[in-house]
Amino acid sequence: DSGVTQTPKHLITATGQRVTLRCSPRSGDLSVYWYQQSLDQGLQFLIQYYNGEERAKGNILERFSAQQFPDLHSELNLSSLELGDSALYFCASSKTQGPIYNEQFFGPGTRLTVL
Amino acid sequence: AQKVTQAQTEISVVEKEDVTLDCVYETRDTTYYLFWYKQPPSGELVFLIRRNSFDEQNEISGRYSWNFQKSTSSFNFTITASQVVDSAVYFCALSERAAGANSKLTFGKGITLSVRP
């Protein structure tokens, strides 16, 4: 158990819908990262937050957005869902951001299926 | 831009065989970090090892060993005397220090290892 929790574990929805994925980082971790794992794109970095502020963006679609709340939990919002958004979404957390490297610990993931 | 290449896509071995998973990386940064993660059939990502670019010492942990060679930009992973429980997808990943606040991980495509009894 990494200490990172993600809810829900599974999510099945229809095209055009909007969903929210939730992540609670490990106790004491200030950085949260979101990754998407799909069959065609592999594991890709989406976005990073540090202590409530967005710090880095990767290949995140405009239909997707995220935020980190004062209690440090984070939510990833996916809207106008398409079939291709079906994937496993991971959240990871670490104590700090660079330059001193701290391990990223991954949550169990949320499997999103868009029908 | 950073890139990780895992040329092997699937490897199948018989239990007790040794197996090496290859990883080649590209980066312009002089300080970077390399990782291996394991993803068993249950789906979670399990951290195995981190190696700093300034530390080329090879590492052994039980049946696992890692060979880091800066000269060839490779960070290979060997499992000795493989077991069925080693069956999983293995990812190599890279993080650049120069990115500062951006310590994202760039993953390879992964290698599916199947260990047959």
Interface residues (C-beta under 8 A of the other chain):
Chain A: S2 S31 Y33 Y35 G42 L43 Q44 F45 Q48 Y50 R55 A56 G58 L88 F90 A92 S94 Q97 G98 P99 Y101 E103 Q104 F105 F106 G107 P108 G109 R111
Chain B: Y33 Y37 G43 E44 L45 F47 R50 N52 F91 S95 R97 A99 G100 A101 N102 S103 K104 L105 T106 F107 G108 K109 G110
